[in-house]
Amino acid sequence: MWENLGASHGTDPRAKRIGLIEARRLFPFLGGLLLIGFLIAEEVGTLEVPGLRLPAMIFLTVVLIQLALRQQTEERSLDFFGRFIRPGLKNLLQQEGRRMTEGDKFFRGRKTVILKIDMVGYTKATFDMPYGMRRLFQDLWFTLIDQVVAERVFLDKSLGDGSIYCLENPSPGGACTEALKSAIEIRDLQVRRFDRVFGRRLKEQLAREPELRQAAESYFERYRQRTSEDFWRRETGVRMALVTGYVDEGLWGLSSQSHYDVLGAPVILATRLEDQAQNGEIVMDDRFLHELLEERPGSDVADLLEQSRPSLKGIGPWDVYALPPDRAPRF
């Protein structure tokens, strides 16, 4: 019922425009075929048009270049997926076709579970860090975290030192269950793995690049003076929030420069809840907890949570349930 919210009286407003777009795509082909016909007719002597050959060859060359560039652009826009083109946009392009981005913008409501992740102490770790180190730090962090949820999300979005993930809902194992499992895996396994892999990769990079090694040694000393810690002994911290609800999924911005994203109350709530979490905590609200217990009625998760009722910025008092760093439910 939430499909095509912009349509009036049940009619897709893009229908007529799609026909015009497809017709415009045929114009270069028709023009090229017509000129080829003229050239053949002139060659066999059935038609004589003085001075036609040179303009015709120029026109055909331009058409071929345009077709080549268009094909290259379409292949890149449809095939170059990854963090630069979100999984949700990939799915929309595959399911709906390019007509979505060429007609009226696309919006729909979609139920999801959101996992919001924030790295604790990101600024402390990366402030004044040499670019080569910081780039390795950021890319490796998002890569390792993405691996946990990559097959279960339709949107992954980096937000500075954190990420937001929208999981498919429903899912075979239960969307809330999958989200909590992913959060625990990230907290207890992937964050520690990140520290190990980053340390190893950084040492390899410093051994290969003398210029970076000199800058890194200077940074390590400044880090020690600023934090009274050895950079090589630092441990990454993380805090997370889990919510469920309906978001508005669509192509936002100008029609000619739209971008894929999700907006809505759950996105804001996830950010506000994550602000309440301490290092190592996974927080959720009562709606997420209710759906989680419906998926896993025998779970011991409710016994492990600590409840509070803080006032969330712009929202007001809200029931918040926190899973402490040293606890994990049985699944």
C-alpha positions in Angstrom: 0.0 0.0 0.0 3.0 2.3 0.3 4.2 1.8 -3.2 4.4 4.8 -5.5 3.4 7.4 -2.9 3.6 10.2 -5.5 1.1 8.7 -7.9 -2.4 10.1 -8.1 -5.6 8.0 -8.4 -3.6 4.8 -8.7 -1.9 5.9 -11.9 1.8 5.8 -12.3 2.8 9.4 -13.3 5.9 8.1 -15.0 4.1 6.0 -17.6 4.0 8.6 -20.4 7.5 9.9 -19.7 8.9 6.4 -20.0 7.6 6.1 -23.6 9.1 9.4 -24.6 12.5 8.4 -23.0 12.5 5.1 -24.9 11.6 6.9 -28.1 14.4 9.4 -27.7 16.8 6.5 -27.3 15.8 5.3 -30.8 16.4 8.6 -32.6 20.2 8.1 -33.0 19.6 4.6 -34.4 16.9 5.8 -36.8 19.0 8.7 -38.0 22.0 6.4 -38.5 20.0 3.9 -40.5 18.5 6.7 -42.6 22.0 8.1 -43.5 23.3 4.6 -44.3 20.4 4.2 -46.6 21.2 7.5 -48.4 24.9 6.5 -48.7 24.0 3.1 -50.2 21.6 4.8 -52.6 24.2 7.3 -53.6 26.8 4.5 -54.1 24.6 2.5 -56.5 23.5 5.6 -58.3 19.8 5.6 -57.5 20.2 8.9 -55.6 22.6 11.8 -56.1 23.0 14.3 -53.3 26.1 16.5 -53.7 28.2 16.9 -50.6 26.3 14.3 -48.5 29.2 11.9 -47.9 31.3 14.1 -45.6 28.5 15.3 -43.3 27.1 11.8 -43.2 30.3 10.3 -42.0 30.8 13.0 -39.4 27.2 12.4 -38.1 27.7 8.6 -38.0 31.0 9.1 -36.1 29.3 11.3 -33.5 26.4 8.8 -33.1 28.9 5.9 -32.6 30.8 7.9 -29.9 27.6 8.8 -28.1 26.4 5.1 -28.1 29.8 4.0 -26.8 29.7 6.6 -24.0 26.1 5.7 -23.1 26.9 2.0 -23.0 29.9 2.6 -20.8 27.9 4.9 -18.4 25.1 2.3 -18.2 27.4 -0.5 -17.5 29.2 1.5 -14.8 26.0 2.7 -13.1 24.5 -0.8 -13.1 27.5 -3.0 -12.4 29.9 -0.9 -10.2 28.3 -1.8 -6.9 29.9 -1.7 -3.5 30.1 1.0 -0.9 29.8 3.7 -3.6 26.4 2.4 -4.8 24.3 1.0 -1.9 22.8 -2.5 -2.0 19.3 -0.9 -1.8 20.0 1.2 -5.0 21.4 -1.9 -6.7 18.3 -3.8 -6.0 16.0 -1.0 -7.1 17.9 -0.6 -10.3 17.7 -4.3 -11.0 14.1 -4.7 -10.1 12.6 -1.4 -11.4 15.1 -0.6 -14.2 16.6 2.8 -15.1 13.2 4.2 -15.6 13.0 5.1 -11.9 15.9 7.5 -12.2 14.6 9.1 -15.4 11.0 9.6 -14.4 9.4 11.0 -11.3 11.3 10.1 -8.1 10.6 6.9 -6.4 9.4 6.6 -2.8 7.9 3.8 -0.7 7.5 2.9 3.0 9.4 -0.2 4.1 9.6 -2.0 7.4 13.1 -2.6 8.6 15.4 -3.2 11.6 18.1 -0.6 12.0 21.5 -1.3 13.5 23.4 1.9 14.4 27.1 1.6 15.2 29.5 4.2 16.6 33.2 3.8 17.2 34.1 5.1 20.7 37.1 7.3 20.8 37.4 7.8 17.0 38.6 11.4 17.2 41.1 10.5 19.9 42.5 7.7 17.7 42.6 9.5 14.4 43.2 13.2 15.3 46.4 14.4 13.5 46.9 10.9 12.1 48.9 10.8 8.8 46.6 10.4 5.8 48.0 7.0 4.8 47.3 5.6 8.2 43.9 7.2 8.5 42.8 5.8 5.1 43.8 2.3 6.1 42.1 2.7 9.5 38.8 3.9 8.0 38.7 1.5 5.0 39.6 -1.6 7.1 37.0 -0.7 9.8 34.1 -0.4 7.4 35.2 -3.5 5.5 35.3 -5.7 8.5 32.1 -4.4 10.0 30.3 -4.7 6.6 31.2 -8.3 6.3 29.0 -9.2 9.3 25.8 -7.8 7.8 26.5 -7.6 4.1 24.1 -10.4 3.1 21.2 -9.2 5.2 21.0 -5.4 4.5 19.4 -3.3 1.8 21.2 -0.1 3.0 24.6 0.5 4.6 25.6 4.0 5.2 28.7 5.5 6.8 28.1 8.4 9.2 31.5 9.9 10.1 32.9 7.5 12.6 29.8 5.2 12.6 27.5 3.3 10.3 23.8 2.7 9.9 22.5 -0.6 8.5 18.9 -1.3 7.4 18.2 -5.0 7.5 15.7 -6.9 5.4 12.5 -7.5 7.3 11.1 -10.1 7.4 14.0 -12.4 7.3 14.2 -16.2 7.7 15.8 -16.1 11.1 13.8 -13.1 12.3 15.0 -9.6 11.6 15.4 -8.5 15.2 17.2 -11.8 16.1 19.6 -11.4 13.2 20.3 -7.7 14.1 21.1 -8.6 17.7 23.3 -11.5 16.7 25.2 -9.2 14.3 25.6 -6.6 17.0 27.1 -9.1 19.4 29.4 -10.6 16.7 30.7 -7.1 15.9 31.2 -6.2 19.6 32.8 -9.4 20.7 34.7 -10.6 17.6 35.0 -8.1 14.7 36.2 -5.2 16.8 39.0 -7.2 18.3 39.8 -8.6 14.9 40.0 -5.1 13.5 42.7 -4.1 16.1 44.7 -7.2 15.2 44.4 -6.8 11.4 45.0 -3.0 11.5 48.2 -3.5 13.6 49.5 -6.1 11.2 48.6 -4.2 8.0 50.0 -0.9 9.4 53.4 -2.5 10.2 53.5 -3.9 6.7 52.6 -0.5 5.2 55.2 1.3 7.3 57.9 -1.2 6.2 57.1 -0.5 2.5 56.8 3.3 2.7 59.7 5.1 4.4 58.0 8.5 4.1 54.9 7.3 6.0 57.1 5.6 8.6 58.7 8.9 9.5 55.4 10.7 9.7 53.9 7.8 11.8 56.7 7.9 14.3 56.1 11.6 14.9 52.4 10.9 15.3 53.0 8.0 17.8 54.9 10.4 20.0 52.2 13.1 19.8 49.6 10.5 20.6 51.5 9.3 23.6 51.9 12.9 24.9 48.2 13.6 24.3 46.7 10.5 25.7 49.4 9.0 28.0 48.9 5.7 26.0 51.0 3.7 23.6 49.2 3.7 20.2 50.1 0.1 19.6 48.3 -1.0 22.8 45.1 0.9 22.2 41.8 -1.0 21.9 38.9 0.1 19.8 35.6 0.6 21.5 32.1 0.4 20.0 28.5 1.2 21.1 25.4 0.2 19.2 21.6 0.8 19.0 18.8 -1.4 17.6 15.3 -0.2 16.6 12.6 -1.4 14.3 9.9 0.4 12.3 8.9 1.9 9.0 11.3 4.1 7.0 10.7 6.1 3.8 12.9 4.6 1.2 13.5 6.5 -2.0 15.5 8.7 -4.3 16.0 12.1 -2.6 17.1 15.5 -3.9 16.7 17.0 -7.4 15.3 14.7 -10.1 18.5 15.1 -12.1 20.8 14.6 -9.1 18.8 12.3 -6.8 20.5 9.9 -4.4 19.2 6.8 -2.7 18.6 6.9 1.0 16.1 6.1 3.8 14.6 8.6 6.2 12.1 8.5 9.0 11.6 8.4 12.7 13.5 5.0 13.3 16.6 6.6 11.8 16.4 9.5 14.3 15.5 7.2 17.1 18.5 4.9 16.4 20.9 8.0 16.6 19.3 9.2 19.9 19.5 5.7 21.5 23.1 5.2 20.4 23.9 8.5 22.3 22.7 6.8 25.5 25.0 3.7 25.1 28.2 3.3 26.9 31.4 1.6 25.5 30.5 -2.0 24.7 26.8 -1.6 25.3 24.0 -2.6 22.8 20.8 -0.6 23.5 17.3 -1.1 22.2 13.8 0.3 22.8 10.7 -1.5 23.9 9.3 -2.0 20.4 12.5 -3.8 19.3 12.5 -5.9 22.5 8.9 -6.8 22.0 9.4 -8.0 18.4 12.6 -9.8 19.5 10.7 -11.8 22.2 8.0 -12.6 19.7 10.7 -14.1 17.4 12.4 -15.9 20.3 9.8 -16.5 23.1 12.2 -18.6 25.1 15.1 -16.3 25.0 16.8 -15.1 28.2 17.6 -11.7 26.7 15.1 -9.8 28.9 16.9 -11.1 32.1 20.2 -9.7 30.8 19.0 -6.2 30.0 19.3 -3.1 32.2 16.3 -0.7 31.9 16.3 3.1 32.1 14.1 6.0 31.0 16.2 8.9 29.8 14.9 11.9 28.0 16.1 11.7 24.4 17.0 14.9 22.6 14.0 16.1 20.6 11.9 13.1 21.6 11.4 13.1 25.3 11.3 10.3 27.9 11.9 6.9 26.4 12.3 3.3 27.7 15.8 2.1 26.9 17.2 -1.4 27.4 20.9 -1.9 27.5 22.8 -5.2 27.0 26.1 -4.7 29.0 29.4 -5.5 27.4 30.0 -8.8 29.3 26.5 -10.3 28.5 25.1 -12.1 25.5 21.8 -14.1 25.3 21.5 -17.7 24.2 20.0 -18.1 20.7 
